[in-house]
Amino acid sequence: MSLHDKALLIDLTLTSVTTNRIDQAVTADVLYQHSANKDAGRWISRLWPKAALEGIVSHDGATGRAHREMTLPWLDNSKRILPTAKFDDYMAHMRTRRPERAALVKSFIDNYQFWLGEAAAMRQALFKSAEYPDAHTAAARFSFKVEAEPIPHRDDFRIRLSAGDLTEMQGVLDDRLAAAERIARNDLVARIVEPLVRIVDRLSDPDAKFQDSLIGNIRTIADSIPALNVTDDPAIEDIRLRILTGLATLDPDSLRESRSDRSRAATEANAILASFAPWMEPISQATAA
């Protein structure tokens, strides 16, 4: 089964009112007072008190994290790969998040004049009313959009091209799809490696304290692998089975009480980590990029 059959592309867009702005006048004044070059810095002015948009910002952060947890990266743009096995869960989650955000936005807009007054009090001489839209315009700047589309396929080229040009364009798309699959696989590998490293780190020290989530997190990752393994990589599936049998069923309390159990778990986690060796360099390079 190909990537096109197991996943689609999803794009989440959350927009808001402008929260910060470069203040050219203050920047020029500071640079002049300190005889500094124009490249020395710039003054970023916060337009709103933190409390004004705090609820919306926090909600957007949680929505973005959930979006990333349920998806995999797609090349180098904002679209991400959503496994079809997770589509219903994803959409149900977003249908819950949307009205929650709408309520937060409504509260902000309903109290817009109050927050304008708070912004003026906060900024004092820096406050410029022209930098703030009216309430109606401000409300229109908030959006919550989820857009889905199929993953491109080489057979999508139906325009009239010479055989040579068509083959070349299909080859370019094939290369991009192969790159996208590598990026998605490496992202999944990184998600598995992170809790394994924590297990090795904590359990290798017989006196180190840890929370139950040390084992719970690796169990959660293992449960998510079947849907996120969109390339049907058998090596990743083998690793998932090793995690389920060797780590996911461990009892945190037993690990705290038994040094031998603790040592065996650390050894098993380290052995599973070693099986990721073929992927480690590409992951490091992708992270560095």
Backbone as CSV, one residue per row, in Angstrom:
resi,resn,N_x,N_y,N_z,CA_x,CA_y,CA_z,C_x,C_y,C_z
1,MET,0.851,-1.198,0.000,0.000,0.000,0.000,0.886,1.247,0.000
2,SER,0.594,2.196,-0.903,1.433,3.382,-1.032,1.007,4.473,-0.063
3,LEU,1.845,5.521,0.015,1.563,6.658,0.883,0.230,7.308,0.524
4,HIS,-0.091,7.337,-0.774,-1.337,7.976,-1.220,-2.565,7.260,-0.668
5,ASP,-2.427,5.950,-0.426,-3.562,5.169,0.063,-3.710,5.240,1.580
6,LYS,-2.641,5.646,2.274,-2.654,5.600,3.737,-2.742,6.968,4.399
7,ALA,-2.629,8.044,3.609,-2.555,9.365,4.230,-3.045,10.443,3.281
8,LEU,-3.256,11.621,3.841,-3.573,12.809,3.054,-2.803,13.979,3.654
9,LEU,-2.878,15.117,3.002,-2.204,16.309,3.509,-3.204,17.182,4.250
10,ILE,-2.787,17.709,5.374,-3.652,18.545,6.199,-2.928,19.840,6.530
11,ASP,-3.648,20.932,6.511,-3.059,22.236,6.812,-3.930,22.936,7.854
12,LEU,-3.316,23.289,8.976,-4.022,24.006,10.035,-3.538,25.452,10.058
13,THR,-4.475,26.384,9.979,-4.136,27.803,10.008,-4.906,28.495,11.130
14,LEU,-4.166,29.092,12.057,-4.755,29.866,13.141,-4.244,31.298,13.032
15,THR,-5.138,32.240,12.830,-4.707,33.635,12.715,-5.302,34.463,13.847
16,SER,-4.685,35.616,14.074,-5.084,36.479,15.192,-4.792,37.924,14.828
17,VAL,-5.111,38.817,15.732,-4.727,40.209,15.559,-3.213,40.332,15.732
18,THR,-2.651,41.383,15.182,-1.225,41.638,15.350,-0.918,41.900,16.816
19,THR,0.100,41.229,17.324,0.436,41.380,18.747,1.705,42.201,18.979
20,ASN,2.593,42.236,17.989,3.840,42.990,18.124,4.108,43.775,16.852
21,ARG,4.810,44.873,17.005,5.130,45.696,15.847,6.483,46.379,16.066
22,ILE,7.247,46.474,14.993,8.516,47.209,15.077,8.207,48.691,15.156
23,ASP,8.697,49.352,16.202,8.491,50.791,16.363,9.709,51.508,15.799
24,GLN,9.548,52.050,14.597,10.667,52.680,13.905,11.150,53.925,14.640
25,ALA,10.213,54.700,15.193,10.602,55.947,15.860,11.427,55.668,17.109
26,VAL,10.986,54.725,17.929,11.727,54.391,19.146,13.071,53.769,18.792
27,THR,13.078,52.926,17.773,14.340,52.314,17.339,15.342,53.386,16.948
28,ALA,14.890,54.338,16.142,15.790,55.415,15.705,16.284,56.229,16.900
29,ASP,15.392,56.480,17.860,15.768,57.269,19.031,16.816,56.539,19.881
30,VAL,16.615,55.247,20.094,17.570,54.463,20.891,18.928,54.400,20.195
31,LEU,18.909,54.165,18.885,20.167,54.088,18.146,20.910,55.430,18.210
32,TYR,20.142,56.523,18.125,20.759,57.856,18.172,21.378,58.119,19.541
33,GLN,20.625,57.786,20.603,21.115,58.048,21.963,22.398,57.275,22.262
34,HIS,22.540,56.117,21.674,23.698,55.278,21.958,24.732,55.298,20.825
35,SER,24.530,56.196,19.866,25.451,56.314,18.723,25.697,54.960,18.071
36,ALA,24.626,54.171,17.951,24.753,52.814,17.418,24.397,52.784,15.941
37,ASN,24.956,51.807,15.267,24.665,51.575,13.852,23.241,51.059,13.698
38,LYS,22.640,51.299,12.555,21.252,50.882,12.334,21.058,49.379,12.435
39,ASP,22.145,48.615,12.280,22.045,47.159,12.382,22.179,46.664,13.813
40,ALA,22.315,47.567,14.771,22.563,47.168,16.156,21.342,46.587,16.838
41,GLY,20.154,46.896,16.346,18.954,46.349,16.969,17.717,47.106,16.550
42,ARG,16.606,46.672,17.106,15.349,47.338,16.805,14.407,47.164,17.983
43,TRP,13.475,48.087,18.118,12.530,48.061,19.228,11.245,47.381,18.775
44,ILE,10.920,46.262,19.442,9.675,45.554,19.169,8.657,45.970,20.218
45,SER,7.586,46.580,19.777,6.569,47.083,20.702,5.439,46.071,20.845
46,ARG,5.132,45.692,22.079,3.994,44.812,22.335,2.730,45.647,22.336
47,LEU,1.766,45.261,21.500,0.562,46.065,21.332,-0.479,45.825,22.418
48,TRP,-0.511,44.615,22.953,-1.559,44.270,23.906,-0.964,43.777,25.226
49,PRO,-1.627,44.027,26.342,-1.197,43.413,27.602,-1.251,41.889,27.455
50,LYS,-0.382,41.207,28.128,-0.329,39.748,28.018,-1.671,39.103,28.313
51,ALA,-2.371,39.615,29.302,-3.642,39.010,29.718,-4.719,39.098,28.637
52,ALA,-4.610,40.061,27.732,-5.653,40.267,26.730,-5.837,39.052,25.829
53,LEU,-4.736,38.484,25.390,-4.790,37.375,24.431,-4.233,36.078,24.999
54,GLU,-3.973,36.057,26.297,-3.315,34.906,26.916,-4.089,33.610,26.704
55,GLY,-5.410,33.661,26.883,-6.212,32.460,26.707,-6.180,31.941,25.285
56,ILE,-6.244,32.860,24.322,-6.218,32.464,22.914,-4.856,31.898,22.547
57,VAL,-3.797,32.548,22.996,-2.437,32.086,22.697,-2.204,30.697,23.274
58,SER,-2.653,30.488,24.515,-2.491,29.183,25.153,-3.279,28.110,24.415
59,HIS,-4.503,28.442,24.024,-5.345,27.490,23.298,-4.737,27.156,21.949
60,ASP,-4.234,28.167,21.247,-3.606,27.928,19.947,-2.369,27.043,20.094
61,GLY,-1.615,27.249,21.159,-0.436,26.428,21.386,-0.808,24.968,21.570
62,ALA,-1.862,24.704,22.351,-2.312,23.333,22.576,-2.874,22.713,21.295
63,THR,-3.586,23.515,20.510,-4.122,23.027,19.245,-2.989,22.662,18.286
64,GLY,-1.974,23.518,18.219,-0.839,23.253,17.356,-0.083,22.002,17.769
65,ARG,0.066,21.800,19.083,0.765,20.594,19.560,-0.009,19.331,19.191
66,ALA,-1.329,19.372,19.365,-2.148,18.210,18.999,-2.058,17.936,17.502
67,HIS,-2.075,19.005,16.714,-1.936,18.887,15.251,-0.629,18.188,14.890
68,ARG,0.453,18.584,15.526,1.751,17.986,15.215,1.859,16.550,15.720
69,GLU,1.252,16.269,16.874,1.321,14.916,17.429,0.581,13.907,16.555
70,MET,-0.493,14.336,15.924,-1.297,13.414,15.116,-0.852,13.346,13.663
71,THR,0.144,14.149,13.301,0.579,14.214,11.913,2.089,14.050,11.807
72,LEU,2.558,13.981,10.578,3.985,13.882,10.286,4.363,15.004,9.324
73,PRO,5.630,15.431,9.322,6.026,16.544,8.443,5.930,16.178,6.969
74,TRP,5.588,17.170,6.169,5.531,17.012,4.710,6.496,18.010,4.092
75,LEU,7.629,17.536,3.650,8.633,18.371,3.009,8.917,19.603,3.857
76,ASP,8.888,20.799,3.272,9.329,21.980,4.007,8.266,23.066,4.073
77,ASN,6.979,22.684,3.995,5.940,23.715,4.083,4.993,23.406,5.235
78,SER,3.944,24.199,5.353,3.063,24.092,6.514,2.160,22.862,6.475
79,LYS,1.989,22.269,5.312,1.155,21.074,5.222,1.847,19.904,5.921
80,ARG,1.026,19.008,6.481,1.576,17.843,7.155,0.812,16.596,6.731
81,ILE,1.430,15.457,6.922,0.831,14.180,6.544,-0.076,13.702,7.672
82,LEU,-1.325,13.466,7.348,-2.280,12.927,8.317,-2.654,11.516,7.877
83,PRO,-2.273,10.502,8.653,-2.690,9.130,8.308,-4.209,9.037,8.277
84,THR,-4.742,8.346,7.287,-6.200,8.227,7.190,-6.772,7.524,8.420
85,ALA,-5.968,6.676,9.065,-6.423,5.991,10.274,-6.675,6.968,11.415
86,LYS,-6.067,8.154,11.338,-6.245,9.161,12.378,-7.184,10.288,11.959
87,PHE,-7.718,10.214,10.755,-8.520,11.325,10.230,-9.734,11.627,11.111
88,ASP,-10.502,10.599,11.468,-11.706,10.834,12.272,-11.355,11.438,13.625
89,ASP,-10.318,10.905,14.272,-9.894,11.444,15.570,-9.419,12.884,15.436
90,TYR,-8.681,13.147,14.369,-8.167,14.499,14.137,-9.312,15.487,13.967
91,MET,-10.255,15.162,13.099,-11.354,16.079,12.826,-12.246,16.245,14.051
92,ALA,-12.461,15.165,14.814,-13.264,15.273,16.034,-12.589,16.209,17.027
93,HIS,-11.263,16.103,17.127,-10.520,16.971,18.041,-10.639,18.431,17.605
94,MET,-10.480,18.679,16.317,-10.549,20.052,15.825,-11.964,20.622,15.934
95,ARG,-12.973,19.772,15.793,-14.349,20.249,15.951,-14.620,20.666,17.394
96,THR,-13.895,20.072,18.321,-13.999,20.471,19.722,-13.225,21.756,19.980
97,ARG,-12.040,21.857,19.377,-11.180,23.014,19.620,-11.748,24.292,19.009
98,ARG,-12.424,24.179,17.861,-12.898,25.374,17.152,-13.865,26.218,17.991
99,PRO,-14.935,25.641,18.549,-15.853,26.479,19.352,-15.216,26.982,20.639
100,GLU,-14.277,26.222,21.199,-13.568,26.696,22.386,-12.805,27.973,22.056
101,ARG,-12.128,27.960,20.925,-11.383,29.156,20.519,-12.329,30.306,20.202
102,ALA,-13.441,29.986,19.531,-14.416,31.024,19.185,-14.921,31.729,20.438
103,ALA,-15.112,30.979,21.516,-15.582,31.579,22.770,-14.522,32.508,23.352
104,LEU,-13.261,32.108,23.255,-12.173,32.955,23.756,-12.069,34.241,22.936
105,VAL,-12.202,34.105,21.619,-12.148,35.276,20.740,-13.316,36.208,21.037
106,LYS,-14.497,35.635,21.220,-15.690,36.458,21.519,-15.488,37.254,22.806
107,SER,-14.899,36.611,23.802,-14.653,37.309,25.064,-13.714,38.495,24.849
108,PHE,-12.691,38.287,24.034,-11.750,39.372,23.752,-12.443,40.519,23.010
109,ILE,-13.232,40.183,21.992,-13.908,41.216,21.197,-14.989,41.919,22.025
110,ASP,-15.706,41.184,22.850,-16.741,41.796,23.695,-16.141,42.818,24.656
111,ASN,-14.884,42.605,25.022,-14.204,43.511,25.959,-13.129,44.339,25.255
112,TYR,-13.353,44.566,23.967,-12.318,45.205,23.141,-11.956,46.601,23.644
113,GLN,-12.948,47.395,23.971,-12.647,48.752,24.431,-11.874,48.736,25.750
114,PHE,-12.206,47.797,26.609,-11.471,47.668,27.862,-10.009,47.354,27.580
115,TRP,-9.752,46.403,26.661,-8.366,46.016,26.376,-7.608,47.126,25.656
116,LEU,-8.328,47.944,24.874,-7.675,49.110,24.264,-7.210,50.074,25.358
117,GLY,-8.057,50.249,26.354,-7.674,51.118,27.461,-6.485,50.562,28.227
118,GLU,-6.466,49.247,28.430,-5.334,48.608,29.105,-4.055,48.722,28.274
119,ALA,-4.204,48.619,26.956,-3.035,48.762,26.066,-2.489,50.192,26.154
120,ALA,-3.400,51.159,26.182,-2.968,52.558,26.293,-2.249,52.807,27.618
121,ALA,-2.774,52.225,28.688,-2.148,52.394,30.004,-0.786,51.723,30.047
122,MET,-0.656,50.594,29.380,0.608,49.859,29.367,1.668,50.592,28.544
123,ARG,1.261,51.110,27.391,2.236,51.677,26.459,2.481,53.170,26.683
124,GLN,1.547,53.833,27.344,1.703,55.258,27.624,2.013,56.038,26.339
125,ALA,3.145,56.724,26.290,3.473,57.573,25.135,3.708,56.768,23.861
126,LEU,3.929,55.467,24.012,4.156,54.616,22.834,2.843,54.207,22.159
127,PHE,1.732,54.450,22.842,0.440,54.035,22.303,0.049,54.902,21.115
128,LYS,-0.320,54.233,20.002,-0.797,54.923,18.803,-2.092,54.252,18.377
129,SER,-3.184,54.971,18.439,-4.492,54.380,18.136,-4.568,53.854,16.710
130,ALA,-3.780,54.436,15.801,-3.816,53.997,14.404,-3.299,52.571,14.237
131,GLU,-2.568,52.063,15.224,-2.023,50.705,15.131,-3.067,49.648,15.501
132,TYR,-4.240,50.091,15.935,-5.260,49.155,16.392,-6.484,49.222,15.479
133,PRO,-6.951,48.084,14.975,-8.170,48.092,14.151,-9.403,48.286,15.025
134,ASP,-10.538,48.586,14.411,-11.772,48.622,15.183,-12.176,47.200,15.535
135,ALA,-13.142,47.044,16.411,-13.513,45.722,16.920,-13.977,44.783,15.811
136,HIS,-14.747,45.318,14.857,-15.251,44.480,13.764,-14.093,43.943,12.922
137,THR,-13.143,44.807,12.595,-11.983,44.387,11.798,-11.121,43.410,12.587
138,ALA,-10.966,43.678,13.879,-10.168,42.784,14.727,-10.776,41.390,14.755
139,ALA,-12.109,41.311,14.883,-12.779,40.012,14.931,-12.547,39.222,13.651
140,ALA,-12.523,39.922,12.523,-12.339,39.256,11.233,-10.927,38.710,11.054
141,ARG,-9.988,39.178,11.867,-8.606,38.719,11.730,-8.342,37.397,12.442
142,PHE,-9.315,36.929,13.196,-9.188,35.619,13.840,-9.775,34.552,12.921
143,SER,-9.034,33.501,12.689,-9.562,32.397,11.883,-9.019,31.071,12.397
144,PHE,-9.772,30.039,12.105,-9.420,28.668,12.476,-9.775,27.811,11.263
145,LYS,-8.774,27.470,10.459,-9.047,26.764,9.209,-8.289,25.442,9.172
146,VAL,-8.992,24.404,8.752,-8.389,23.093,8.506,-8.670,22.728,7.060
147,GLU,-7.626,22.505,6.284,-7.784,22.178,4.867,-7.063,20.872,4.568
148,ALA,-7.759,19.984,3.875,-7.191,18.677,3.533,-7.148,18.507,2.016
149,GLU,-6.170,17.761,1.569,-6.052,17.469,0.141,-5.300,16.154,-0.040
150,PRO,-5.493,15.503,-1.193,-4.788,14.242,-1.428,-3.283,14.472,-1.581
151,ILE,-2.516,13.464,-1.278,-1.079,13.518,-1.540,-0.867,13.388,-3.041
152,PRO,-0.012,14.220,-3.632,0.189,14.173,-5.089,0.627,12.782,-5.562
153,HIS,0.231,12.456,-6.777,0.583,11.172,-7.371,1.093,11.418,-8.775
154,ARG,2.025,10.589,-9.228,2.600,10.776,-10.571,1.531,10.695,-11.666
155,ASP,0.452,9.963,-11.402,-0.608,9.852,-12.413,-1.485,11.094,-12.480
156,ASP,-1.227,12.073,-11.594,-2.013,13.308,-11.624,-1.698,14.166,-12.842
157,PHE,-0.565,13.897,-13.493,-0.207,14.681,-14.675,-1.056,14.227,-15.861
158,ARG,-2.048,15.045,-16.188,-2.942,14.694,-17.290,-2.906,15.738,-18.408
159,ILE,-2.015,16.708,-18.269,-1.906,17.726,-19.315,-1.115,17.161,-20.487
160,ARG,-1.240,17.810,-21.614,-0.555,17.336,-22.819,0.910,17.726,-22.765
161,LEU,1.766,16.738,-22.668,3.207,16.948,-22.655,3.845,15.894,-23.536
162,SER,5.038,16.213,-23.992,5.781,15.199,-24.732,6.142,14.078,-23.769
163,ALA,6.392,12.902,-24.305,6.712,11.748,-23.464,7.924,12.039,-22.587
164,GLY,8.921,12.740,-23.140,10.131,13.050,-22.377,9.854,14.009,-21.238
165,ASP,9.078,15.067,-21.514,8.763,16.056,-20.476,7.907,15.433,-19.383
166,LEU,6.944,14.596,-19.781,6.077,13.948,-18.806,6.897,13.047,-17.885
167,THR,7.799,12.273,-18.475,8.645,11.385,-17.675,9.512,12.185,-16.713
168,GLU,10.027,13.326,-17.181,10.871,14.161,-16.326,10.069,14.716,-15.154
169,MET,8.862,15.223,-15.420,8.045,15.787,-14.346,7.628,14.713,-13.350
170,GLN,7.301,13.537,-13.840,6.939,12.442,-12.949,8.132,12.024,-12.095
171,GLY,9.320,12.064,-12.691,10.526,11.722,-11.934,10.789,12.712,-10.818
172,VAL,10.559,13.998,-11.102,10.740,15.033,-10.070,9.762,14.799,-8.921
173,LEU,8.504,14.483,-9.248,7.499,14.236,-8.210,7.853,12.986,-7.410
174,ASP,8.321,11.951,-8.108,8.717,10.731,-7.404,9.830,11.026,-6.401
175,ASP,10.787,11.871,-6.804,11.889,12.227,-5.900,11.366,12.991,-4.692
176,ARG,10.415,13.894,-4.907,9.852,14.673,-3.804,9.067,13.777,-2.852
177,LEU,8.337,12.822,-3.407,7.592,11.901,-2.563,8.528,11.020,-1.747
178,ALA,9.613,10.590,-2.375,10.596,9.783,-1.647,11.218,10.599,-0.518
179,ALA,11.511,11.877,-0.786,12.072,12.752,0.250,11.058,12.947,1.374
180,ALA,9.781,13.128,1.005,8.737,13.313,2.013,8.605,12.076,2.892
181,GLU,8.718,10.901,2.294,8.634,9.664,3.069,9.804,9.540,4.029
182,ARG,11.000,9.939,3.602,12.165,9.890,4.492,11.984,10.849,5.667
183,ILE,11.490,12.049,5.375,11.284,13.044,6.442,10.251,12.533,7.436
184,ALA,9.146,11.971,6.928,8.097,11.455,7.807,8.615,10.297,8.654
185,ARG,9.363,9.393,8.039,9.914,8.255,8.782,10.881,8.723,9.851
186,ASN,11.758,9.669,9.508,12.727,10.167,10.485,12.047,10.886,11.642
187,ASP,10.948,11.579,11.353,10.202,12.244,12.421,9.610,11.208,13.379
188,LEU,9.062,10.130,12.827,8.508,9.067,13.662,9.604,8.409,14.485
189,VAL,10.747,8.159,13.858,11.873,7.563,14.581,12.297,8.456,15.745
190,ALA,12.365,9.762,15.497,12.762,10.700,16.554,11.776,10.661,17.714
191,ARG,10.477,10.494,17.417,9.465,10.423,18.477,9.667,9.172,19.340
192,ILE,10.104,8.083,18.700,10.325,6.840,19.445,11.616,6.920,20.245
193,VAL,12.624,7.522,19.635,13.943,7.584,20.279,13.893,8.416,21.560
194,GLU,13.161,9.515,21.551,13.171,10.439,22.691,12.801,9.764,24.012
195,PRO,11.656,9.043,24.105,11.345,8.395,25.387,12.279,7.229,25.706
196,LEU,12.836,6.581,24.673,13.802,5.512,24.926,15.061,6.057,25.587
197,VAL,15.518,7.204,25.103,16.708,7.836,25.694,16.448,8.182,27.144
198,ARG,15.246,8.679,27.437,14.908,9.019,28.823,14.907,7.775,29.711
199,ILE,14.392,6.666,29.168,14.373,5.425,29.938,15.791,4.972,30.258
200,VAL,16.656,4.994,29.260,18.049,4.594,29.487,18.703,5.523,30.504
201,ASP,18.468,6.803,30.358,19.090,7.786,31.246,18.657,7.598,32.693
202,ARG,17.345,7.429,32.922,16.829,7.332,34.281,17.079,5.967,34.907
203,LEU,16.883,4.910,34.136,16.981,3.572,34.721,18.413,3.060,34.819
204,SER,19.326,3.683,34.097,20.732,3.286,34.222,21.318,3.744,35.553
205,ASP,20.694,4.733,36.153,21.108,5.223,37.464,20.209,4.578,38.516
206,PRO,20.743,3.681,39.326,19.900,2.954,40.293,19.231,3.845,41.331
207,ASP,19.713,5.056,41.489,19.158,5.952,42.505,18.301,7.075,41.917
208,ALA,18.223,7.144,40.606,17.466,8.232,39.978,15.964,8.030,40.167
209,LYS,15.269,9.123,40.469,13.823,9.066,40.619,13.163,9.309,39.265
210,PHE,11.972,8.752,39.098,11.245,8.955,37.843,9.754,8.827,38.092
211,GLN,8.979,9.389,37.182,7.522,9.325,37.275,6.993,8.143,36.463
212,ASP,5.748,7.769,36.710,5.142,6.659,35.971,5.113,6.935,34.467
213,SER,5.092,8.214,34.100,5.032,8.587,32.680,6.272,8.127,31.911
214,LEU,7.343,7.793,32.616,8.538,7.297,31.932,8.185,6.074,31.102
215,ILE,7.362,5.191,31.660,6.905,4.006,30.931,5.633,4.314,30.146
216,GLY,4.769,5.131,30.713,3.527,5.477,30.027,3.761,6.143,28.685
217,ASN,4.788,6.992,28.591,5.062,7.697,27.334,5.494,6.746,26.230
218,ILE,6.333,5.761,26.578,6.783,4.825,25.537,5.635,3.925,25.114
219,ARG,4.712,3.644,26.053,3.527,2.850,25.712,2.635,3.635,24.749
220,THR,2.466,4.926,25.015,1.652,5.771,24.138,2.244,5.842,22.741
221,ILE,3.558,6.006,22.659,4.229,6.053,21.357,4.035,4.742,20.610
222,ALA,4.214,3.628,21.308,4.056,2.323,20.662,2.649,2.154,20.104
223,ASP,1.650,2.616,20.843,0.266,2.503,20.378,-0.008,3.369,19.152
224,SER,0.755,4.457,19.006,0.520,5.370,17.877,1.265,4.957,16.609
225,ILE,2.234,4.068,16.738,3.092,3.728,15.591,2.321,3.140,14.411
226,PRO,1.386,2.206,14.599,0.722,1.624,13.419,0.122,2.657,12.478
227,ALA,-0.522,3.686,13.029,-1.132,4.712,12.171,-0.077,5.621,11.565
228,LEU,0.968,5.955,12.345,1.975,6.901,11.868,3.023,6.256,10.971
229,ASN,3.097,4.946,10.938,4.052,4.257,10.071,3.469,4.189,8.662
230,VAL,3.352,5.357,8.045,2.649,5.474,6.758,3.409,4.828,5.609
231,THR,4.688,4.522,5.818,5.463,3.848,4.767,5.462,2.334,4.954
232,ASP,4.746,1.857,5.966,4.693,0.416,6.269,6.093,-0.172,6.397
233,ASP,6.973,0.559,7.077,8.351,0.113,7.252,8.385,-1.077,8.211
234,PRO,8.804,-2.258,7.751,8.798,-3.437,8.621,9.771,-3.312,9.788
235,ALA,10.853,-2.566,9.602,11.821,-2.393,10.683,11.205,-1.625,11.846
236,ILE,10.415,-0.607,11.529,9.754,0.168,12.582,8.705,-0.686,13.281
237,GLU,8.010,-1.518,12.526,7.023,-2.406,13.135,7.702,-3.403,14.073
238,ASP,8.857,-3.932,13.673,9.605,-4.851,14.550,9.995,-4.155,15.854
239,ILE,10.421,-2.900,15.729,10.804,-2.136,16.921,9.587,-1.908,17.819
240,ARG,8.441,-1.630,17.206,7.216,-1.442,17.985,6.904,-2.685,18.807
241,LEU,7.037,-3.859,18.180,6.748,-5.105,18.888,7.733,-5.335,20.028
242,ARG,8.997,-4.959,19.814,9.987,-5.088,20.883,9.657,-4.174,22.055
243,ILE,9.194,-2.969,21.744,8.802,-2.038,22.813,7.614,-2.580,23.592
244,LEU,6.622,-3.113,22.865,5.425,-3.622,23.532,5.745,-4.789,24.455
245,THR,6.627,-5.682,24.009,6.925,-6.875,24.813,7.997,-6.621,25.864
246,GLY,8.933,-5.690,25.572,10.058,-5.511,26.475,9.980,-4.340,27.426
247,LEU,9.143,-3.337,27.095,9.131,-2.122,27.909,7.731,-1.656,28.307
248,ALA,6.792,-1.704,27.379,5.479,-1.089,27.608,4.696,-1.749,28.734
249,THR,4.983,-3.003,29.039,4.234,-3.706,30.079,4.903,-3.632,31.445
250,LEU,6.039,-2.940,31.533,6.762,-2.861,32.803,5.973,-2.062,33.835
251,ASP,6.113,-2.439,35.086,5.443,-1.752,36.187,6.418,-0.758,36.821
252,PRO,6.115,0.535,36.783,7.027,1.535,37.349,7.401,1.266,38.800
253,ASP,6.430,0.798,39.599,6.726,0.520,41.008,7.749,-0.598,41.152
254,SER,7.635,-1.625,40.319,8.607,-2.720,40.364,9.998,-2.227,39.990
255,LEU,10.055,-1.325,39.033,11.349,-0.780,38.619,11.971,0.045,39.746
256,ARG,11.132,0.698,40.536,11.655,1.482,41.658,12.180,0.566,42.774
257,GLU,11.540,-0.587,42.934,11.881,-1.468,44.047,13.004,-2.462,43.711
258,SER,13.109,-2.835,42.444,14.077,-3.870,42.061,15.175,-3.302,41.171
259,ARG,16.385,-3.323,41.663,17.508,-2.817,40.875,17.788,-3.731,39.675
260,SER,17.552,-5.017,39.846,17.791,-5.937,38.732,16.784,-5.703,37.612
261,ASP,15.496,-5.497,37.968,14.479,-5.182,36.953,14.818,-3.873,36.255
262,ARG,15.261,-2.931,37.028,15.629,-1.608,36.508,16.776,-1.729,35.513
263,SER,17.782,-2.518,35.875,18.943,-2.699,35.014,18.563,-3.413,33.723
264,ARG,17.706,-4.445,33.831,17.290,-5.178,32.629,16.501,-4.270,31.687
265,ALA,15.646,-3.421,32.253,14.857,-2.503,31.422,15.758,-1.508,30.708
266,ALA,16.755,-0.980,31.410,17.700,-0.043,30.792,18.465,-0.716,29.672
267,THR,18.861,-1.973,29.897,19.597,-2.723,28.871,18.727,-2.957,27.646
268,GLU,17.462,-3.325,27.864,16.559,-3.561,26.744,16.298,-2.273,25.962
269,ALA,16.079,-1.172,26.674,15.852,0.104,25.994,17.082,0.503,25.184
270,ASN,18.253,0.253,25.743,19.494,0.592,25.036,19.661,-0.272,23.795
271,ALA,19.270,-1.551,23.896,19.369,-2.449,22.751,18.416,-2.014,21.636
272,ILE,17.210,-1.580,22.027,16.255,-1.092,21.025,16.795,0.185,20.379
273,LEU,17.390,1.057,21.185,17.993,2.275,20.639,19.053,1.948,19.608
274,ALA,19.843,0.915,19.873,20.921,0.543,18.949,20.375,0.153,17.582
275,SER,19.143,-0.366,17.538,18.559,-0.771,16.260,18.206,0.426,15.389
276,PHE,18.223,1.626,15.986,17.939,2.837,15.218,19.188,3.417,14.554
277,ALA,20.315,2.776,14.722,21.584,3.309,14.205,21.510,3.734,12.740
278,PRO,20.865,2.964,11.848,20.820,3.379,10.430,20.133,4.712,10.197
279,TRP,19.288,5.138,11.151,18.540,6.380,10.964,19.154,7.563,11.698
280,MET,20.032,7.316,12.643,20.472,8.377,13.538,21.153,9.528,12.820
281,GLU,22.023,9.236,11.845,22.727,10.320,11.151,21.773,11.184,10.341
282,PRO,20.851,10.559,9.539,19.896,11.415,8.815,19.056,12.269,9.735
283,ILE,18.663,11.730,10.909,17.857,12.510,11.840,18.659,13.712,12.329
284,SER,19.934,13.475,12.678,20.770,14.566,13.158,20.937,15.638,12.108
285,GLN,21.114,15.214,10.859,21.286,16.179,9.778,20.012,16.983,9.575
286,ALA,18.863,16.298,9.635,17.586,17.003,9.436,17.342,17.988,10.551
287,THR,17.726,17.599,11.792,17.553,18.498,12.921,18.454,19.713,12.797
288,ALA,19.693,19.476,12.355,20.646,20.576,12.204,20.211,21.550,11.126
289,ALA,19.570,21.009,10.077,19.130,21.871,8.978,18.024,22.788,9.429
